[in-house]
């Protein structure tokens, strides 16, 4: 009986039980694509949180590199010191899932308090609600002409490519009208 009482108290104190929590990335993160999301490449990827709407990064890349909706996701060419590199990007959604135990119970208690429900068994018939909230990320992989991973720890071009990707991320997050990019290029 004592264990049941402790469980009931814990359920009221902790209203949500997290089932899956998506990562919180402050600036950016370099990780193996497959370890971040199964659908990504085996290469290292530059990952950052995307606070904008879905497909905004696609629109940004399309306008910035003047691709006209052709091959926007894969092998987008760019140059650093006249050396060609290619990036591919992925828009990834990771969902936070939690079970909300307290809300249904409080709803029934509130209904009983104002007199809308007279059935005492309503308190135990309520199902816990599953909450799902999505977080969006952009993952970018970069290769050279030979198809080698430029974000690998042993790559000589890694510092240059990281600087380029940080500037790209900063420009993307700061730009709201992508047509302005045509004047910057």
C-alpha positions as CSV (number, residue, x, y, z in Angstrom):
1,X,0.0,0.0,0.0
2,X,2.9,2.3,0.8
3,X,4.4,1.8,-2.7
4,X,1.1,2.6,-4.4
5,X,0.8,5.8,-2.4
6,X,4.4,6.8,-3.4
7,X,3.6,6.1,-7.1
8,X,0.4,8.3,-6.9
9,X,2.3,11.1,-5.3
10,X,5.1,10.9,-7.9
11,X,2.5,10.9,-10.7
12,X,1.1,14.2,-9.3
13,X,4.5,15.8,-8.8
14,X,5.8,14.8,-12.2
15,X,3.1,15.6,-14.6
16,X,5.0,14.5,-17.8
17,X,7.1,11.5,-18.3
18,X,9.5,12.0,-21.2
19,X,9.7,9.0,-23.6
20,X,12.1,10.6,-26.1
21,X,13.9,14.0,-25.9
22,X,15.4,15.6,-29.0
23,X,18.8,17.1,-28.6
24,X,19.3,20.7,-27.8
25,X,22.0,22.2,-30.0
26,X,23.1,25.7,-29.0
27,X,25.2,26.6,-32.0
28,X,26.1,23.6,-34.1
29,X,27.3,20.0,-33.8
30,X,29.5,17.8,-35.9
31,X,28.5,14.2,-35.8
32,X,28.3,11.1,-37.9
33,X,25.1,11.3,-39.9
34,X,23.9,7.8,-39.2
35,X,24.3,8.3,-35.5
36,X,22.1,11.4,-35.6
37,X,19.4,10.0,-37.8
38,X,19.2,6.6,-39.6
39,X,18.3,8.2,-42.9
40,X,21.4,10.3,-43.2
41,X,24.8,9.7,-44.8
42,X,27.7,7.8,-43.1
43,X,29.8,11.0,-43.5
44,X,30.2,13.6,-40.8
45,X,27.5,16.2,-40.8
46,X,27.2,19.8,-39.6
47,X,24.0,20.0,-37.6
48,X,22.1,23.0,-36.3
49,X,18.6,23.7,-35.1
50,X,16.2,25.3,-37.6
51,X,13.8,27.7,-36.0
52,X,12.2,28.5,-39.4
53,X,9.4,26.7,-41.2
54,X,9.8,23.6,-43.2
55,X,11.5,24.0,-46.6
56,X,12.9,27.4,-45.7
57,X,16.5,26.2,-46.0
58,X,15.7,24.6,-49.3
59,X,14.4,28.0,-50.5
60,X,17.4,29.8,-49.1
61,X,19.9,27.4,-50.9
62,X,17.8,27.5,-54.1
63,X,18.0,31.3,-54.3
64,X,21.5,31.8,-52.9
65,X,23.1,29.4,-55.4
66,X,20.6,30.1,-58.2
67,X,19.7,26.5,-58.7
68,X,16.2,27.1,-60.1
69,X,14.8,24.1,-58.2
70,X,17.3,21.7,-59.8
71,X,19.4,19.4,-57.6
72,X,18.9,21.6,-54.6
73,X,19.3,18.9,-51.9
74,X,22.4,17.1,-53.3
75,X,25.9,18.2,-54.4
76,X,25.4,21.9,-54.4
77,X,28.7,23.3,-55.6
78,X,30.6,26.1,-53.7
79,X,34.2,27.3,-53.8
80,X,36.7,28.2,-51.1
81,X,39.9,29.7,-52.4
82,X,39.0,28.6,-55.9
83,X,38.8,24.9,-54.7
84,X,35.4,23.3,-55.5
85,X,33.4,21.5,-52.7
86,X,29.9,20.1,-52.7
87,X,27.4,20.0,-49.9
88,X,24.2,18.0,-49.5
89,X,21.7,18.9,-46.8
90,X,18.9,17.1,-45.0
91,X,16.0,18.6,-43.2
92,X,15.5,16.3,-40.1
93,X,12.6,16.4,-37.7
94,X,13.1,14.9,-34.2
95,X,10.1,14.6,-32.0
96,X,9.9,15.0,-28.2
97,X,7.4,12.5,-26.8
98,X,6.1,12.5,-23.3
99,X,3.1,11.1,-21.5
100,X,1.0,13.7,-19.7
101,X,-0.4,12.0,-16.7
102,X,-1.6,15.0,-14.6
103,X,-3.7,16.9,-17.2
104,X,-6.6,14.4,-17.6
105,X,-6.8,13.8,-13.9
106,X,-6.9,17.6,-13.1
107,X,-9.5,18.0,-15.8
108,X,-11.8,15.5,-14.2
109,X,-11.2,17.0,-10.8
110,X,-12.0,20.5,-12.1
111,X,-15.2,19.2,-13.8
112,X,-16.3,17.5,-10.6
113,X,-15.6,20.7,-8.6
114,X,-17.8,22.8,-10.8
115,X,-20.5,20.1,-10.8
116,X,-20.3,18.9,-14.5
117,X,-19.5,15.3,-13.6
118,X,-21.1,13.4,-10.8
119,X,-19.5,10.0,-11.7
120,X,-16.6,9.3,-9.2
121,X,-15.2,6.6,-11.5
122,X,-14.4,9.3,-14.2
123,X,-11.2,10.0,-12.3
124,X,-9.8,6.6,-13.1
125,X,-11.2,6.2,-16.6
126,X,-9.2,9.1,-18.1
127,X,-6.3,8.0,-20.3
128,X,-2.9,9.7,-20.1
129,X,-2.3,11.9,-23.1
130,X,0.7,11.4,-25.4
131,X,2.3,14.8,-26.3
132,X,4.4,15.0,-29.4
133,X,6.4,18.2,-30.2
134,X,8.7,18.4,-33.2
135,X,12.1,20.0,-33.4
136,X,13.7,20.6,-36.8
137,X,17.4,20.4,-37.7
138,X,19.5,21.0,-40.8
139,X,22.3,18.5,-41.4
140,X,24.9,19.3,-44.0
141,X,27.5,17.0,-45.4
142,X,30.4,18.3,-47.5
143,X,32.6,16.4,-50.0
144,X,35.4,17.4,-52.3
145,X,35.9,16.5,-56.0
146,X,37.1,13.0,-55.0
147,X,34.0,12.4,-52.8
148,X,36.0,12.5,-49.6
149,X,34.4,13.7,-46.4
150,X,35.6,17.2,-45.7
151,X,34.2,17.3,-42.2
152,X,36.2,14.2,-41.1
153,X,38.6,14.9,-38.2
154,X,41.6,14.0,-40.5
155,X,40.6,16.2,-43.4
156,X,42.9,19.1,-44.2
157,X,40.0,21.2,-45.5
158,X,37.9,20.8,-42.3
159,X,38.8,24.2,-40.8
160,X,38.0,26.1,-44.0
161,X,34.8,24.2,-44.6
162,X,33.7,24.7,-41.0
163,X,34.2,28.4,-41.3
164,X,32.2,28.4,-44.5
165,X,29.3,26.4,-42.9
166,X,29.2,28.7,-39.8
167,X,28.9,31.7,-42.1
168,X,26.2,30.0,-44.2
169,X,24.2,29.1,-41.1
170,X,24.5,32.7,-39.7
171,X,23.4,34.2,-43.1
172,X,20.5,31.8,-43.3
173,X,19.2,32.6,-39.8
174,X,19.7,36.3,-40.3
175,X,18.0,36.5,-43.8
176,X,14.2,36.7,-44.0
177,X,13.8,37.7,-47.6
178,X,16.0,35.4,-49.7
179,X,15.8,37.6,-52.8
180,X,18.1,40.0,-50.9
181,X,20.8,37.3,-51.4
182,X,20.8,38.0,-55.2
183,X,22.1,41.5,-54.5
184,X,24.8,40.2,-52.1
185,X,26.2,37.6,-54.5
